[in-house]
Structure formats: structure tokens, C-alpha cells
Amino acid sequence: MKILVKSITLRFSFIALSAALLMAAASCHHNGTSSNDSDTTATPVTVLTNKINALHEKTMNKIGPLRKLEDSIRGEISIQARKGADTMKLSVLADRLNACDTAMFGWMGQYHTDLSGKPDAEKVSYLQAQLQKVSRLDKTMDSTMKKAKKQLNASASQTAIP
């Protein structure tokens, strides 16, 4: 029951945080247009912010499939455990998927969109560091999901053998 409440709370927090981030991203657009990398008048701050926003959106689109994959892995763990099979690899992967999810929301919680009042050099430095962080999260999420899918397929094919 405690786990269910925690899961519901996390999912509600995810929805609320996603809505807030969407509103913040929407507020970055002016008159229905946004600056992009090819805009010669775009400042380094604008370019970096746009890159972060695009990568954030790309990575957030993976959260649903990541959670579904984690649920599938946990289901396979139950099946394998009932058979007395070793579930260590699957458990580690499920935990890593969960850690990716948690890390993404941790990054969002510490990412500051309001940099007003700071010198441009400080803004650029901060945004470069944030871009590196979210890039690492995206790559880690991709590799973890790839490993989890591979292990799930291997485990499921063993289960299917009569």
C-alpha cells in the first residue's frame, strides 16, 4: 500500500511538474515564434536555452516508455521468481530505469530558468553545465532502456520455451 501511495504521489508530481515546465517553455516563445540556432541575432544564452529545452522535451517523451518498460521488467521478475530463477539482472535493470526517471526529475528540480540579473558569462557557464547534465541523462536513459529491452527479450524468450 505504501508503494502504491508513493507511486501515485510520484506520478501526480510528474504531471504537475510537466505542466509547470510546459508553461515555462511556452513563456520563452515570443509572439508564437522562438529563436533557433540558425538565427544570427540569437544570443549564446538563447541558443543554449533552446538546446536545453529541446533536449528536455525529447528526454521527457521517453519517460512514459521508460516507466512501461520498468513495469514490464518488474512483471518478468515476478514470473521468474515464481520459477525460482535468478532475477538479479532484471532487478538491477528495473532499479536503473527507476533511477533514470528519478534523475530526470531531480535535474528538473534544480534547473533554474530565471537567470535575470546575472552576467551573461555566468548565464552561459550555467547553461553549458545544464546542457551537459541533461545530455548525460538522455544518453544514460537511452542506454539503460536498450539494455533493459534486450534483457527483457532474452528473459521472455526463456520463459516461452516449454
C-alpha angles and dihedrals in degrees: 000000000000090000091050091052091048091049092050091047092050092048092048090049089050092054093047093046092046091052091050092049092048090052091048092049091048090052089058090066118086121210092343094304132094135201117255137190094267093057105107092205094054113116121227088252091055093046093050092044091052091049091050092047092049093048091045091053092047092050094045089055087063095057095083094050090042092055092045089051091049090052090050091050091049089050090052089049089058092050093048093045091055088055091050091244124149109268099177097109092047092047092051091050093048089051091048091051089051090048090054090053092048093045092053092053090044090055091049090050093055098039111105117207096181107077096154115143094028122112115257092245090056091047092051093048092049093047093047090053091047092049089053091050096050090043090055090048091051093049093045090049091051095048094044092050091048092052092045093051091049093049092044091052091048092048094045092050089054089050091052093057109100 
